[in-house]
Amino acid sequence: MLLQTTAQKIVFSLLALFLLVTTGKDWFDFYSCGAVSQCLSEAGTLQLYTKSVMTTLLTVLAFMKAPSAFCSRDGKLLRIAFVFSLIADYCFSLTTVIAPNSGSLGTLLGISFFMVFQTVLIYRHSRTSESDTKLPRVYALLAIAVLAGIILLATGTLELTVAIVVVYGVFVVTSMIVGILAPRKEYFPSKNALFVRWGMVAFFCCDACVGLSMVTGENHSALQAVAEIANNLIWWFYVPAQLMLIRASAKPE
């Protein structure tokens, strides 16, 4: 137990260190480049690696915490969710390094895997007991959103990237609402339910920053500056959100 606690503290310390390094480099680049997307993109290679390290550390921490979850099933769902978030983050960051000419492929794959991540979280947060295996009714809404996205894409109403972003928006808003309203205190300990709620709110804020970061404008324009500032804030919402979702699996003290 002592060895496990020490290992968790080491992982958490490394996570804090890499978050500070990433933040410092993000704002240094913004100071050096200003609101110029191309300059910031070329200067931000280090952050692609540090963000990959952070998401790996978060996943390691989730797997370390899962065996001591308040129930074994929640620990399993936690591990499944974090595997998909790890793959999604790798798609966002490492695809740019491995295949720099892949265009929006990494973004599309990343969003798709985060849809699966949110689907698992909705299932996790809507459980009412250890033996509850029924699918959440809200999955019907997600299916409708996917179908609508396919129709809008097939008819040429929306392009692929926009369609996937819109559909993901439905997923993350639904997941946040489920996270706020669904956790049952007779299943989730009261503190755990609180961590779920605030974790999902933080995750929504993270994705809102991601959305703002995708809105581009002219170099040095106010719109481009807002996009770059939002980009620099993403991980300050993302890391706490993931940590709270991990903490939500802990046994009551």
C-alpha positions as CSV (number, residue, x, y, z in Angstrom):
1,M,0.0,0.0,0.0
2,L,2.8,2.4,0.9
3,L,4.7,1.6,-2.3
4,Q,1.5,2.2,-4.3
5,T,0.8,5.5,-2.6
6,T,4.4,6.6,-3.2
7,A,4.1,5.7,-6.9
8,Q,0.9,7.7,-7.2
9,K,2.5,10.7,-5.6
10,I,5.4,10.4,-8.1
11,V,3.0,10.2,-11.1
12,F,1.0,13.2,-9.7
13,S,4.3,15.2,-9.3
14,L,5.4,14.4,-12.8
15,L,2.0,15.4,-14.1
16,A,2.2,18.8,-12.3
17,L,5.7,19.3,-13.6
18,F,4.8,18.6,-17.3
19,L,1.7,20.8,-16.9
20,L,3.9,23.7,-15.8
21,V,6.4,23.1,-18.6
22,T,3.6,23.0,-21.2
23,T,1.9,26.1,-19.8
24,G,5.2,28.1,-19.7
25,K,6.1,27.1,-23.3
26,D,2.5,27.9,-24.5
27,W,2.6,31.4,-23.1
28,F,6.2,32.0,-24.1
29,D,5.3,31.1,-27.7
30,F,2.3,33.4,-27.6
31,Y,4.5,36.2,-26.3
32,S,7.1,35.5,-29.1
33,C,4.7,35.0,-32.0
34,G,1.6,36.9,-31.1
35,A,-1.7,35.8,-32.5
36,V,-0.1,34.1,-35.6
37,S,-1.4,30.6,-36.0
38,Q,1.4,29.3,-38.3
39,C,4.2,30.7,-36.0
40,L,2.6,29.2,-32.9
41,S,2.1,25.8,-34.7
42,E,5.8,25.6,-35.7
43,A,6.9,26.7,-32.2
44,G,4.7,24.2,-30.4
45,T,6.4,20.9,-31.2
46,L,7.5,20.5,-27.6
47,Q,4.0,20.7,-26.3
48,L,2.9,17.9,-28.6
49,Y,5.2,15.6,-26.6
50,T,4.5,17.0,-23.1
51,K,0.8,16.7,-23.7
52,S,1.3,13.1,-24.8
53,V,3.2,12.5,-21.6
54,M,0.5,14.1,-19.5
55,T,-2.3,12.0,-20.9
56,T,-0.1,8.9,-20.4
57,L,0.4,9.8,-16.8
58,L,-3.3,10.4,-16.3
59,T,-4.1,7.0,-17.7
60,V,-1.4,5.3,-15.6
61,L,-2.9,7.1,-12.5
62,A,-6.4,5.9,-13.5
63,F,-5.1,2.3,-13.7
64,M,-3.4,2.6,-10.4
65,K,-6.5,3.9,-8.7
66,A,-8.9,1.5,-10.3
67,P,-8.1,-1.6,-8.2
68,S,-9.1,0.3,-5.1
69,A,-12.3,1.8,-6.5
70,F,-15.4,1.9,-4.3
71,C,-16.7,-1.0,-6.4
72,S,-14.9,-3.2,-8.9
73,R,-17.3,-2.4,-11.8
74,D,-16.6,1.3,-11.5
75,G,-12.9,0.6,-11.6
76,K,-13.3,-1.4,-14.8
77,L,-15.3,1.4,-16.4
78,L,-12.7,3.9,-15.4
79,R,-10.0,1.9,-17.1
80,I,-12.0,1.5,-20.3
81,A,-12.8,5.2,-20.4
82,F,-9.2,6.2,-20.0
83,V,-7.9,3.9,-22.6
84,F,-10.1,5.7,-25.1
85,S,-9.1,9.1,-23.9
86,L,-5.4,8.1,-24.2
87,I,-5.9,7.0,-27.8
88,A,-7.9,10.2,-28.6
89,D,-5.1,12.4,-27.1
90,Y,-2.5,10.5,-29.0
91,C,-4.5,11.1,-32.2
92,F,-4.5,14.8,-31.6
93,S,-0.8,15.2,-30.7
94,L,1.3,12.4,-32.1
95,T,-0.5,12.3,-35.5
96,T,0.9,15.8,-36.2
97,V,4.4,14.5,-35.4
98,I,4.2,11.1,-37.2
99,A,2.2,12.3,-40.2
100,P,2.5,16.1,-40.5
101,N,0.8,16.1,-43.9
102,S,-2.3,14.2,-42.7
103,G,-4.4,17.3,-42.5
104,S,-7.3,17.0,-40.2
105,L,-7.0,13.2,-39.8
106,G,-5.7,13.4,-36.3
107,T,-8.5,15.8,-35.3
108,L,-11.2,13.6,-36.8
109,L,-9.8,10.5,-35.1
110,G,-9.3,12.2,-31.8
111,I,-12.9,13.5,-31.7
112,S,-14.2,10.1,-32.7
113,F,-12.4,8.4,-29.8
114,F,-13.5,11.1,-27.4
115,M,-17.1,10.3,-28.5
116,V,-16.5,6.7,-27.3
117,F,-14.9,8.1,-24.1
118,Q,-18.0,10.2,-23.4
119,T,-20.3,7.2,-24.2
120,V,-18.5,5.1,-21.5
121,L,-18.7,8.0,-19.0
122,I,-22.4,8.3,-19.6
123,Y,-22.8,4.6,-18.9
124,R,-20.6,4.9,-15.8
125,H,-22.3,7.9,-14.3
126,S,-25.8,6.6,-14.9
127,R,-25.4,3.4,-12.9
128,T,-27.8,3.0,-10.0
129,S,-26.2,-0.2,-8.5
130,E,-23.4,-2.7,-8.9
131,S,-25.8,-5.0,-10.8
132,D,-27.3,-2.3,-13.1
133,T,-26.5,-3.3,-16.6
134,K,-29.2,-1.6,-18.6
135,L,-28.2,0.9,-21.3
136,P,-29.0,4.5,-20.5
137,R,-32.1,5.8,-22.3
138,V,-30.1,8.9,-23.3
139,Y,-28.1,6.7,-25.7
140,A,-31.1,7.1,-28.1
141,L,-30.3,10.8,-28.3
142,L,-26.7,10.0,-29.2
143,A,-27.8,7.6,-31.9
144,I,-30.1,10.3,-33.3
145,A,-27.2,12.8,-33.3
146,V,-24.9,10.3,-35.1
147,L,-27.6,9.6,-37.7
148,A,-28.3,13.3,-38.2
149,G,-24.6,13.9,-38.7
150,I,-24.4,11.2,-41.3
151,I,-27.4,12.6,-43.2
152,L,-26.0,16.2,-43.1
153,L,-22.7,14.9,-44.3
154,A,-24.3,12.7,-47.1
155,T,-26.4,15.6,-48.3
156,G,-23.4,18.0,-48.4
157,T,-25.0,20.3,-45.8
158,L,-21.9,20.0,-43.6
159,E,-18.4,19.0,-44.3
160,L,-16.8,16.1,-42.4
161,T,-15.0,18.1,-39.8
162,V,-17.9,20.3,-39.0
163,A,-20.3,17.4,-38.8
164,I,-18.1,15.5,-36.4
165,V,-17.6,18.5,-34.2
166,V,-21.4,19.2,-34.1
167,V,-22.1,15.6,-33.2
168,Y,-19.4,15.5,-30.6
169,G,-21.0,18.7,-29.1
170,V,-24.2,16.7,-28.5
171,F,-22.1,13.9,-26.8
172,V,-20.2,16.2,-24.5
173,V,-23.3,18.3,-23.5
174,T,-25.3,15.1,-22.8
175,S,-22.4,13.6,-20.8
176,M,-22.1,16.8,-18.7
177,I,-25.9,16.8,-18.0
178,V,-25.8,13.1,-17.1
179,G,-22.7,13.8,-14.9
180,I,-24.5,16.6,-13.1
181,L,-27.9,14.9,-12.6
182,A,-27.4,11.2,-12.8
183,P,-25.0,9.9,-10.1
184,R,-27.1,8.2,-7.4
185,K,-25.9,8.7,-3.9
186,E,-27.1,5.2,-3.0
187,Y,-24.5,3.9,-5.5
188,F,-21.9,6.7,-5.7
189,P,-20.6,7.9,-2.3
190,S,-21.6,11.6,-1.9
191,K,-18.1,13.0,-2.4
192,N,-17.6,10.8,-5.5
193,A,-20.8,12.1,-7.0
194,L,-19.6,15.6,-6.4
195,F,-16.3,14.8,-8.1
196,V,-18.2,13.4,-11.1
197,R,-20.3,16.6,-11.4
198,W,-17.4,19.0,-11.2
199,G,-15.2,16.8,-13.3
200,M,-17.8,16.9,-16.1
201,V,-18.3,20.6,-15.8
202,A,-14.5,21.1,-16.1
203,F,-14.5,18.7,-19.1
204,F,-17.2,20.8,-20.8
205,C,-15.1,24.0,-20.2
206,C,-12.1,22.2,-21.7
207,D,-14.0,21.3,-24.8
208,A,-15.5,24.8,-25.0
209,C,-11.9,26.1,-25.1
210,V,-11.1,23.5,-27.8
211,G,-14.0,24.8,-29.8
212,L,-12.8,28.4,-29.4
213,S,-9.3,27.4,-30.4
214,M,-10.6,26.1,-33.7
215,V,-12.1,29.5,-34.6
216,T,-9.5,31.3,-36.7
217,G,-9.1,34.8,-37.8
218,E,-6.6,37.1,-39.4
219,N,-3.1,37.2,-37.9
220,H,-2.9,39.5,-34.9
221,S,-6.7,40.0,-34.9
222,A,-8.7,39.9,-31.7
223,L,-10.5,36.7,-32.9
224,Q,-7.2,34.9,-33.5
225,A,-5.9,36.1,-30.1
226,V,-9.0,34.6,-28.4
227,A,-8.5,31.3,-30.2
228,E,-4.8,31.1,-29.1
229,I,-5.6,32.1,-25.5
230,A,-8.4,29.5,-25.4
231,N,-5.9,26.9,-26.7
232,N,-3.5,27.8,-23.9
233,L,-6.2,27.2,-21.3
234,I,-7.4,23.8,-22.5
235,W,-5.1,21.6,-20.3
236,W,-5.8,23.7,-17.2
237,F,-9.4,22.4,-17.5
238,Y,-8.5,19.0,-18.9
239,V,-6.1,17.8,-16.3
240,P,-8.3,18.8,-13.3
241,A,-11.3,17.2,-15.1
242,Q,-9.6,13.9,-15.6
243,L,-8.2,13.9,-12.0
244,M,-11.7,14.5,-10.6
245,L,-13.1,11.7,-12.7
246,I,-10.3,9.4,-11.4
247,R,-11.0,10.6,-7.8
248,A,-14.7,9.8,-8.2
249,S,-13.8,6.1,-8.1
250,A,-12.2,6.2,-4.7
251,K,-13.5,4.4,-1.7
252,P,-15.1,6.7,1.0
253,E,-12.6,7.7,3.6
